[in-house]
Amino acid sequence: MATHQTQSEPDFRLKAYEDKIVAQLQAAEAAAENGVTTARKTIERKLATLATTNEAQVVRAKADIDAAAAMLKAALDDFAHRLSAISTEIRGKER
């Protein structure tokens, strides 16, 4: 007589948890990628225009580039924070 095996309730919970973590990682990666890409393009565009900026505007252009670099750092920091939160959640579930 053949026995039909099904996943037990803990297996379903584990799969649901795994799916949740994968989705969180994908969302964090997408957000970080978008933030980094936007900041990088902004910096590249501003650096390209810096070479043709007249002397009176150089200070302003440098400030704009510094602000864009800060946006890039913030995007990376946000990504690190999201990964840390996910990692903390995973460690909590392992206990």
Contacts in CASP RR format, 6 or more apart in sequence:
PFRMAT RR
TARGET T0000
AUTHOR 0000-0000-0000
METHOD contacts of the structure
MODEL  1
MATHQTQSEPDFRLKAYEDKIVAQLQAAEAAAENGVTTARKTIERKLATL
ATTNEAQVVRAKADIDAAAAMLKAALDDFAHRLSAISTEIRGKER
7 15 0 8 1.000
17 93 0 8 1.000
21 86 0 8 1.000
21 89 0 8 1.000
21 90 0 8 1.000
24 82 0 8 1.000
24 86 0 8 1.000
25 83 0 8 1.000
25 86 0 8 1.000
27 82 0 8 1.000
28 79 0 8 1.000
28 82 0 8 1.000
28 83 0 8 1.000
28 86 0 8 1.000
29 79 0 8 1.000
31 78 0 8 1.000
31 79 0 8 1.000
31 82 0 8 1.000
32 75 0 8 1.000
32 76 0 8 1.000
32 78 0 8 1.000
32 79 0 8 1.000
32 82 0 8 1.000
35 71 0 8 1.000
35 72 0 8 1.000
35 75 0 8 1.000
36 72 0 8 1.000
36 75 0 8 1.000
36 76 0 8 1.000
36 79 0 8 1.000
38 71 0 8 1.000
38 75 0 8 1.000
39 68 0 8 1.000
39 69 0 8 1.000
39 71 0 8 1.000
39 72 0 8 1.000
39 75 0 8 1.000
40 72 0 8 1.000
42 68 0 8 1.000
42 71 0 8 1.000
43 65 0 8 1.000
43 68 0 8 1.000
43 69 0 8 1.000
43 72 0 8 1.000
46 61 0 8 1.000
46 64 0 8 1.000
46 65 0 8 1.000
46 68 0 8 1.000
47 65 0 8 1.000
49 61 0 8 1.000
50 58 0 8 1.000
50 61 0 8 1.000
50 62 0 8 1.000
50 65 0 8 1.000
53 61 0 8 1.000
END
